[in-house]
């Protein structure tokens, strides 16, 4: 990317807000506020954050898709870890009533269903290439 070419915020993308240059998108790297610019003679859309991470529209979408998948896998891992912790809780509930144990088992089954649902979302995703 060459420096010195004029940048303009003309022709805002549909996501642009009323405040000049802002878009309701965060930077995939630092979660900072993104602004759009038009760069070059053809006015290609460029997104830039406060710390100067830069994205073309294509690279922004790729980064966002990656973040979605990463976040969903993090949720799967967290849900699985919660099931393990509840299993430990069950093993420690020596004096618990049947109702108390049933509540914990119900929560464990709920967590397992949520995990399967999120894994299904990941597997059903078809990223544009």
Residue pairs with C-beta under 8 A, 6 or more apart in sequence:
1 39
1 54
5 39
5 40
7 37
7 38
7 39
7 46
8 37
8 38
8 43
9 20
9 21
9 35
9 36
9 37
9 38
10 38
10 43
11 38
11 43
12 21
12 36
13 23
13 36
13 45
15 23
15 24
15 25
16 22
16 23
16 36
17 23
17 24
21 35
21 36
21 37
22 33
22 34
22 35
23 34
23 35
23 36
23 47
25 34
25 47
25 60
25 64
26 32
26 33
26 34
26 49
27 33
27 34
27 47
27 49
27 50
27 51
27 53
27 55
28 53
28 55
28 60
28 63
28 64
28 66
28 67
29 49
29 53
29 63
30 49
30 50
30 51
30 53
32 49
32 50
32 51
32 53
33 49
33 50
34 47
34 48
34 49
34 55
34 60
35 47
35 48
35 49
36 45
36 46
36 47
36 48
37 45
37 46
37 47
37 48
38 44
38 45
38 46
39 46
44 56
45 56
45 57
46 54
46 55
46 56
47 54
47 55
47 56
47 57
47 60
48 54
48 55
55 63
61 128
65 127
68 125
69 122
69 125
72 118
72 121
72 122
73 122
75 118
76 115
76 118
76 119
76 122
79 111
79 112
79 114
79 115
79 118
80 115
82 111
83 108
83 111
83 112
83 115
86 104
86 107
86 108
86 111
87 108
89 104
90 101
90 104
90 105
90 108
93 100
93 101
93 104
